[in-house]
Amino acid sequence: MFTGIIEEVGIVKKLVPEGENLHIEVYANMASELKIDQSVAHNGVCLTVVSKSENSYTVTAISETLKKTNLINLSENSSINLERGMKLGDRLDGHIVQGHVDQTAICKKITEENGSWIFTFAYDPKIGNITIEKGSITVNGVSLTVVDSKKHEFSVAIIPYTYKHTTFGRIQKGDTVNLEFDVIGKYVKRLTMKN
C-alpha cells in the first residue's frame, strides 16, 4: 500500500533482460535503508527488491508488467519516481494507492500558468476506467487531484514543489505515463456496471 507521495527520484543504473523479465538496478539515497523482499513503487509500479548494495538496489519487472506500464521505455540514466510502502499508522497524505497500474496514458499538453503547470493526459476509454473532477488519480506514482475530466482525458495541476521533486519536470508532450485510477472509484464503478 502506498500514498502517492514521492520520496525520491532515483536514477536507473542498469537494465538487464533475462528471458521476458527485466532486472532494473536503481541508484537511490534510500537504497541503504531497503531490505530484500521490500516493496517499492517505481513510477507507481509496485516491485520487490531482489538485491541491494550501499547506494543501489535491483528489482525485477515481469513481461506482464512491462506490457502494461511505461517501465519498458526506461533506459540507463532515466529518472524514476520512488516510494516505499506505507507504514501502518502513518498519515495518508496522498490517497490510497495500490501500486497496480491500470493503464498508460499519453501527455497531450503542458501549459505553464503563473508558477504552476497544467498537464493534460489522454487514455484509452475502452478499458473502462474513469476520472471525476476533484477525484484522485495517480500519474507515474504521484497522487494528484483531477482538475478537468472528460471521457478519455483529464488534466492535473502541478505545483512547483511537485514539478521539482518528481519526474514531472522531465515529462514532455507525447510521453507515456502510468495511471492508477482511484481504488474506491473502481469498486463503485464495478458495482454499478450492468452485467
Secondary structure, 3 states (H helix, E strand, C coil): CECCCCCEEEEEEEEEEECCEEEEEEECHHHHHCCCCCEEEECCEEEEEEEECCCEEEEEECHHHHHHCHHHHCCCCCEEEEEECCCCCCCCCCCCECCCCCEEEEEEEEEEECCEEEEEEECCHHHCCCCCCCCEEEECCEEEEEEEECCCEEEEEECHHHHHHCHHHHCCCCCEEEEEECHHHHHHHHHHCCC
